[in-house]
Amino acid sequence: MPVPIFAGLTNDEQQQVFESTPQGHRKVVVATNIAESSITIDGIVYVVDCGFVKMNVYNHKTNIQSLVIAPTSQASAQQRSGRAGRVKPGKAYRLYPQDEFLRMRPTTVPEIQRYESTD
């Protein structure tokens, strides 16, 4: 039973992620960063981490802010993996090799320091 959770959903749509799963079904939560640290969903056993995040980036030359897909940070990857197994044993699956994890920034760059160059 796929259940999305992201900021653009209505409150009623977001509440579906917390509802009980019918007998014989498995709930698959498809989430953005909102589920990384903003909420805790009981019963999450597995986390699949793609290693990317959409983040706000400001281009000072064009005076435009946009969402850019970028590699996540090591801290965010650890936070994501921590969502698995809070109630019972769980596991996080990362869709990238450990070498890639080691090349990620240790922490996420604060939004005020993010910029995109048009050079």
C-alpha positions, -999 to 999 in steps of 0.1 A, spaced: 0 0 0 20 31 -12 15 62 9 32 95 0 43 121 25 56 155 15 48 191 23 26 198 -7 -1 174 5 -32 186 24 -33 178 62 -58 150 56 -35 134 29 -5 137 52 -24 120 81 -28 88 59 8 79 67 -1 75 104 -32 53 98 -31 16 105 -23 -8 76 -50 -33 68 -44 -69 77 -22 -87 51 -9 -54 36 24 -37 39 26 1 40 53 17 18 60 53 27 74 74 -2 88 105 14 108 136 9 130 152 36 99 158 57 103 122 70 140 126 76 137 146 108 103 164 111 81 134 119 83 99 133 62 72 117 56 41 139 64 8 125 90 18 99 113 -13 95 131 -6 62 145 26 47 156 29 11 179 59 7 186 72 -29 214 95 -16 199 127 -31 180 156 -18 162 186 -33 175 218 -17 169 255 -22 197 272 -39 200 310 -46 216 323 -78 228 358 -69 234 368 -106 198 361 -117 183 368 -83 164 335 -85 160 308 -59 154 272 -72 152 236 -61 183 217 -71 188 179 -68 221 174 -50 239 146 -31 228 144 5 252 148 34 266 120 56 247 135 85 214 134 66 221 98 54 227 88 90 195 105 100 175 87 73 189 53 84 179 61 119 142 61 109 144 23 104 138 0 133 126 24 160 99 1 172 114 -33 161 146 -43 143 151 -27 110 175 -20 82 185 8 59 194 2 23 215 28 5 213 28 -33 249 40 -36 283 25 -27 302 32 5 328 51 -15 301 76 -25 290 79 11 326 87 21 328 115 -6 296 132 7 299 164 27 299 156 65 270 180 71 244 198 50 254 233 39 231 259 56 206 274 32 220 309 37 254 297 24 241 279 -7 245 295 -40 246 285 -76 271 299 -100 263 306 -136 299 308 -146 
